[in-house]
């Protein structure tokens, strides 16, 4: 029989059903938070705050500890505003991130998410560096009920594809524009220069409403290091976490917000086209702690 995958909520459930808070509780809590990818600094800060609260309220009841942990996580997760800023028409969203994080599938899911609010959507295939990217994006756009603007010829300049996409939206009255961008070029510097050019070209026609960086939650801190150049140079306004299945890596959600100072705006928790949702700190804290 297959073993049940580890989850933070499962580990905490066992801890919080004990009769009293002991030193073992604290050791197990620290281990669980580290395993869930909170990182040592945040784990220590949360544990210290919990110890202080337990002493302040003079409690030995693990149920109190659970409630306090939920409140601390919710408060920390809520420090940044997860609201998508999409009031412009058209609202132009640039999607950036290294290859392999699920950027193209995320765009398809995001298009579907916007369509579920009855918004009209066009997707721009400006990742002309990867041959399969355009076809893959077209498949997802079709499934989402979105239009797509493809390169008109092989090797077309990505900025001109982005320009044509915004032009299409303005001509057809399309409300939302999602631009796919390359995750890799020969040099990182070249990639950032290209993103700057795409942005400059778009802004001749319309403001850029959001720059969303896609991160793979399963790669945790390593994935964040890979994406550092985007955070430094691409003017990222929000994060999208993919592959956040269960709560095994849930701590990364808080760690990435605190390390970057950029809010998480969308989370993907499955493979289906409807498995991308807006990020709600209160709900997420409850899911983590159980």
LINFEN-V146105 format. One record per pair of residues at least 4 apart in sequence whose ideal C-beta (glycine too) atoms are under 6 Angstrom apart, sorted by the first residue. I is the first residue (numbers start at 0). J is the second residue. Records with the same first field share a line. If there is no record, write none. Layout:
I=J, J
//
This chain:
5=247
6=245, 246, 247
7=31, 35, 246, 249, 287
8=246, 289
10=31
11=15, 288, 289
12=289
14=27
15=61, 65
17=61
19=59
20=24, 59, 61, 64
23=27
29=42, 46
32=37, 42
33=42
35=249, 250
36=219, 248, 250, 251
37=41, 42, 250, 254
38=254
41=254
45=71
48=71
49=67
52=67
53=58
58=63
68=288
69=284, 288
72=76, 284
73=77, 280, 281, 284
75=253
76=253, 280, 284
77=280
79=256, 262
80=262
81=262, 264, 278
83=264
84=208
85=90, 208
87=206, 208
88=174
89=168, 173, 176, 205
90=175, 208
91=176, 201, 205, 207, 208
92=177, 209
93=178, 207, 210
94=106, 179, 211
95=180, 212, 229, 233
96=100, 102, 182, 212, 213
97=182, 225
98=182, 183
100=213, 215
101=105, 241
102=213
103=135, 136
105=109, 213, 239, 241
106=177, 179
107=139, 143
108=272, 275
109=275
110=120, 122, 143, 145
111=143, 272
112=275
113=118, 120, 175
114=120, 143, 144
118=174, 175
119=173, 174
120=145, 175
121=146, 167, 168, 173, 176
122=140, 145, 147, 177
123=148, 160, 161, 164, 178
124=133, 136, 149, 179
125=157, 160, 161, 178, 179, 180
126=132, 179, 180, 181
127=150, 155, 157
128=181
131=135
133=149
136=179
137=147
140=145, 147
142=272
148=163, 164, 167
150=155, 160
151=155
155=159, 160
157=197
158=196, 197, 200
161=178, 197, 200, 201
162=200
164=176
165=176, 201, 204, 205
167=171
168=173, 176
184=189, 190
187=228
191=232
194=233
198=207
201=207
209=236, 237
210=233, 234, 235, 236
211=237, 239
212=226, 229, 235, 238
213=239
214=222, 226, 240
215=222, 241, 242
216=240, 242, 243, 248, 251
217=242
218=222
219=251
223=255
228=232
229=233, 235
230=235, 259
235=261
237=262, 264
238=261, 263
239=265
240=263, 266
241=267
243=266, 268
244=268
246=287
249=287
250=254
251=255
254=258
255=259
256=263
263=278
264=278
265=275
266=278
267=274, 275
268=274
269=274
//
